[in-house]
Amino acid sequence: MTTRRLTRRQRLARTAAVAAALLASVVVAVSLLGGTSAPLIPPTQHVSASLAAHRAGASPGAGAGAGAGTALDAAMFADGSCVAFAPTSGNRHLTVFLDAGHGGPDPGGQGVTLRGTTIDEAQLTLPVVLDATALLRAQGFRVVDSRTTASSVVRLRASDLAGSVFSLSGLHRDVAARAVCANLAGAKALVSVHFNVGASAANAGTQTTYDAVRPFAAASLALATAVHTAVVAALRAVPSWHVPDDGVVTDNQVGNSLTAQGAAYGHLLLLGPASAGFFATPSTMPGTLTEPLFLTDPFEGTVAAGAQGQHVIAAAIARAVTAFLVPAGH
């Protein structure tokens, strides 16, 4: 995770935006007494009814609606994890793998909204992935999601837990299982959605990561650049959001391994190569990991926790993946 800090000009702009948002929240409270309301987040690109329906019925066995999917390996993966969804309009005969970072015993990073609500990364990556899934299905893609519920991806065994959280070996198994799922899916592109955390509320911005040592590194860079450009543009298109651009980086710059062996590996497990005695099942397609916002910045945390912010990010990811897999004129 990065430690990008805002410049003085960016901090001033962010302060003004935060003040405006806080004022809006006061107006909302006043409206309960009969005044005129103003939303905390600008009312553009709200989640559509079809996306809401997909969120509600994404897990296997949820019915025959728009969200019904098929588990690829019920023995290996937790219920609602590694689930394939057929296209809902046309069929490009291409599969996209989307990963909602963290989940189950791993809440991911923690942040706070402008109103002081504590937010966990795992709770916010999932709706982004579900929205992007619905949008890509409508574009004719088959989509496989690493998880469609709040659970882990791998089916847990006793040794995977240390109390109520993952053991180190359990965390390793859960992330490795996502690469296995992507390979099992036959995906042509992998996008993992995370949110960033920093040492202070001054850390802010969008960062996207790829692995530069794989045989398909050039394609991964192209995918990462497409996703990053689309997400930054989409967030900046909303008045007052002022999200900095932290750039596209290689995964050896962002690792936060908890073990010496992981630190020596030097890559993100989901994107990186095989390593004897450490990781035997790497992903086999171009991939990228996007961190659109910092949860530890209360303003960006508020955007990340809102349905509008989640959909803005999801729509950007869907546009980028479509452009990557189906070049203009095809």
C-alpha positions in Angstrom: 0.0 0.0 0.0 1.2 3.5 -0.8 1.8 6.5 1.4 0.9 9.2 -1.2 0.4 12.6 0.5 -1.7 15.5 -0.9 0.1 18.7 -2.0 -0.8 21.9 -0.2 -3.1 22.9 -3.2 -4.8 19.5 -3.1 -5.2 19.7 0.7 -6.9 23.1 0.3 -9.2 21.7 -2.3 -10.0 18.7 -0.2 -10.7 20.8 2.8 -13.1 22.9 0.8 -14.8 19.7 -0.5 -15.0 18.2 3.0 -16.5 21.4 4.3 -19.1 21.4 1.5 -19.9 17.8 2.2 -20.3 18.4 6.0 -22.5 21.4 5.2 -24.6 19.1 3.0 -25.0 16.6 5.8 -26.3 19.4 8.1 -28.8 20.4 5.4 -30.0 16.9 5.2 -30.6 16.9 9.0 -32.4 20.2 8.7 -34.6 18.8 5.9 -36.0 16.3 8.4 -37.6 19.3 10.1 -39.1 20.5 6.8 -36.2 22.2 5.1 -34.6 21.6 1.7 -32.3 18.6 1.4 -28.9 18.3 -0.3 -27.1 15.0 -0.7 -23.7 14.3 0.8 -22.5 12.8 -2.5 -23.6 14.4 -5.8 -26.6 12.5 -7.2 -25.1 11.3 -10.5 -24.9 7.7 -11.8 -26.9 6.1 -9.1 -27.1 2.3 -9.0 -29.7 1.1 -11.5 -32.5 -1.4 -10.6 -30.7 -4.1 -12.7 -27.5 -3.7 -10.7 -29.4 -3.7 -7.4 -31.1 -7.0 -8.5 -27.7 -8.5 -9.4 -26.3 -7.5 -5.9 -29.3 -9.1 -4.3 -29.1 -12.4 -6.2 -25.5 -12.9 -7.0 -24.8 -16.1 -5.0 -25.5 -19.6 -6.3 -28.9 -20.9 -5.5 -30.4 -17.4 -5.1 -32.9 -18.0 -7.8 -33.1 -17.8 -11.6 -33.0 -14.0 -11.7 -30.3 -11.8 -13.3 -27.8 -12.7 -10.5 -28.0 -16.5 -10.6 -24.6 -18.1 -11.1 -22.8 -21.4 -11.2 -20.1 -22.5 -8.7 -17.0 -23.8 -10.5 -15.7 -26.0 -7.8 -17.9 -26.4 -4.7 -15.3 -28.7 -3.0 -12.5 -26.1 -3.1 -14.3 -22.8 -2.8 -16.6 -21.5 -0.1 -20.3 -21.2 -0.8 -20.8 -18.2 -3.0 -17.2 -18.1 -4.2 -15.6 -18.8 -7.6 -19.0 -18.3 -9.3 -19.5 -18.0 -13.1 -22.2 -15.7 -14.6 -23.3 -16.0 -18.2 -23.8 -12.9 -20.4 -27.2 -11.3 -20.1 -27.0 -9.7 -23.6 -25.3 -11.2 -26.6 -22.2 -13.4 -26.1 -18.6 -12.4 -26.9 -17.3 -15.8 -25.8 -14.8 -14.1 -23.5 -14.5 -14.5 -19.7 -13.5 -11.8 -17.2 -12.3 -12.6 -13.7 -13.2 -10.1 -11.0 -11.8 -10.3 -7.5 -13.4 -8.6 -4.5 -10.4 -8.1 -2.2 -10.3 -9.7 1.3 -13.5 -11.2 2.8 -14.5 -13.7 5.5 -11.9 -13.7 8.3 -10.0 -11.0 6.5 -11.7 -7.5 6.7 -8.8 -5.8 4.9 -7.9 -2.2 5.6 -10.1 -0.1 7.9 -11.1 3.6 7.5 -13.7 6.1 8.4 -16.3 8.3 6.7 -16.9 12.0 7.2 -19.7 11.1 9.6 -17.3 9.0 11.7 -18.5 5.6 10.6 -15.9 2.9 10.6 -15.6 1.0 7.3 -13.8 -2.2 6.3 -12.3 -2.8 2.9 -13.9 -6.2 2.4 -17.4 -4.8 2.7 -16.7 -2.2 0.0 -14.9 -4.2 -2.6 -17.8 -6.6 -3.0 -20.5 -4.2 -4.3 -18.0 -2.7 -6.7 -17.3 -6.1 -8.2 -21.0 -7.1 -8.3 -21.9 -3.9 -10.1 -19.0 -4.4 -12.6 -20.2 -7.9 -13.1 -23.7 -6.9 -14.1 -22.3 -4.2 -16.5 -19.9 -6.6 -18.2 -22.6 -9.3 -18.5 -24.8 -6.8 -20.3 -21.9 -6.2 -22.7 -21.8 -9.9 -23.6 -19.1 -11.2 -21.3 -19.1 -14.2 -19.1 -17.9 -13.1 -15.7 -16.4 -15.2 -12.9 -16.3 -13.6 -9.4 -13.9 -14.7 -6.7 -16.6 -14.2 -4.2 -20.2 -13.0 -4.2 -20.8 -12.8 -0.5 -18.9 -11.7 2.6 -17.2 -15.0 2.9 -13.7 -16.2 2.2 -12.8 -17.5 -1.2 -11.2 -20.8 -0.2 -13.3 -23.3 1.7 -11.9 -23.0 5.2 -10.3 -25.7 7.3 -9.3 -25.5 10.9 -5.7 -24.6 10.3 -6.8 -21.5 8.2 -7.9 -19.7 11.3 -6.2 -18.2 14.3 -9.1 -17.3 16.5 -11.6 -15.3 14.4 -9.1 -14.2 11.8 -6.9 -15.9 9.2 -3.7 -17.6 10.2 -0.8 -16.7 7.9 -1.2 -20.0 6.1 -4.9 -19.5 5.8 -4.5 -16.0 4.3 -2.0 -17.5 1.8 -4.4 -20.2 0.8 -7.3 -17.7 0.3 -5.3 -15.4 -2.0 -3.8 -18.3 -3.9 -7.3 -19.7 -4.4 -8.3 -16.6 -6.3 -5.6 -17.3 -8.9 -6.8 -20.9 -9.1 -10.3 -19.7 -9.7 -9.2 -17.2 -12.4 -7.3 -20.1 -14.2 -10.3 -22.4 -13.8 -12.5 -19.8 -15.3 -10.4 -19.5 -18.4 -10.4 -15.8 -18.0 -8.8 -13.5 -20.6 -8.4 -10.6 -18.0 -8.1 -10.4 -14.3 -9.1 -7.3 -12.2 -8.8 -7.3 -8.5 -10.5 -4.5 -6.6 -9.1 -3.2 -3.3 -9.1 0.1 -1.4 -5.9 1.7 0.1 -5.1 2.8 3.6 -2.4 5.2 4.7 -0.5 6.4 7.7 -2.6 9.5 7.9 -5.8 11.2 6.5 -3.5 13.1 4.1 -2.8 9.9 2.1 -5.1 10.0 -0.9 -5.6 9.0 -4.5 -6.0 6.2 -7.0 -3.2 3.7 -7.7 -3.2 0.7 -10.0 -0.7 -2.2 -9.9 0.5 -4.9 -12.3 3.4 -7.4 -12.4 6.2 -6.7 -14.8 8.0 -10.1 -14.8 5.3 -12.3 -16.3 5.4 -13.4 -20.0 2.3 -11.3 -20.6 3.6 -8.2 -18.7 3.0 -5.9 -21.6 -0.7 -6.9 -21.8 -1.0 -6.5 -18.0 0.4 -3.0 -18.2 -2.1 -2.2 -21.0 -4.9 -3.5 -18.8 -3.7 -1.7 -15.7 -3.3 1.6 -17.7 -6.8 1.2 -19.1 -8.4 0.6 -15.7 -6.4 3.3 -14.0 -7.2 5.9 -16.6 -10.9 5.1 -16.6 -11.2 5.1 -12.8 -9.3 8.4 -12.4 -11.3 10.1 -15.1 -14.6 8.8 -13.7 -13.9 9.9 -10.1 -12.7 13.3 -11.3 -15.8 13.8 -13.4 -17.9 14.2 -10.2 -17.7 17.8 -9.0 -15.7 18.3 -5.8 -14.2 14.8 -5.5 -10.6 16.0 -6.3 -9.1 12.5 -6.2 -5.3 12.5 -6.8 -3.7 10.3 -9.5 -1.1 8.1 -7.8 -0.2 6.3 -11.0 0.4 2.8 -12.3 3.1 0.9 -10.5 4.7 -2.6 -10.5 3.7 -5.0 -7.7 7.2 -5.2 -6.2 6.6 -1.6 -5.0 3.4 -2.2 -3.1 3.8 -5.6 -1.3 3.0 -5.7 2.4 4.0 -9.3 3.1 3.6 -10.6 6.6 6.3 -13.2 6.3 10.0 -13.2 5.4 9.3 -15.8 2.6 6.6 -13.5 1.2 8.9 -10.5 1.4 11.5 -12.5 -0.5 8.9 -13.4 -3.2 8.5 -9.6 -3.9 5.2 -9.8 -5.8 1.5 -9.7 -5.2 0.4 -13.3 -5.0 -2.6 -12.8 -7.3 -0.5 -11.2 -10.0 2.9 -12.7 -9.6 4.8 -15.7 -10.9 5.3 -19.2 -9.4 7.9 -19.6 -6.7 9.2 -23.0 -5.7 8.1 -24.0 -2.2 5.9 -20.8 -1.9 3.4 -20.5 -4.7 2.7 -23.1 -7.3 -0.5 -21.9 -9.0 0.0 -18.4 -10.5 -2.7 -16.7 -12.6 -2.1 -17.2 -16.3 -3.7 -14.1 -17.9 -3.1 -10.4 -17.9 -4.1 -8.9 -14.6 -4.2 -5.8 -12.5 -5.1 -4.7 -9.0 -6.8 -1.3 -8.6 -7.1 0.7 -5.4 -9.3 3.6 -6.4 -9.5 5.4 -3.0 -7.9 5.7 0.5 -10.3 4.6 3.2 -8.2 6.5 5.8 -9.0 9.8 4.1 -12.5 10.5 5.5 -13.6 12.1 2.2 -12.5 9.3 0.0 -13.8 6.8 2.6 -17.2 8.4 2.2 -17.1 8.1 -1.5 -16.0 4.4 -1.3 -18.8 3.6 1.2 -21.5 5.2 -1.0 -23.5 3.4 -3.7 -22.8 6.2 -6.2 -19.0 6.0 -5.6 -19.1 2.2 -5.9 -21.0 2.4 -9.2 -18.8 5.1 -10.6 -15.8 2.8 -10.0 -17.5 -0.3 -11.3 -18.6 1.4 -14.5 -15.1 2.7 -15.1 -13.7 -0.9 -14.6 -16.3 -2.3 -17.0 -15.5 0.3 -19.7 -11.8 -0.3 -19.3 -12.1 -4.1 -19.5 -14.3 -3.9 -22.5 -11.9 -1.6 -24.3 -9.0 -3.9 -23.4 -10.7 -7.1 -24.6 -12.6 -5.7 -27.6 -10.5 -3.0 -29.3 -12.2 -0.2 -31.1 -13.6 -1.3 -34.5 -14.1 -4.9 -33.5 
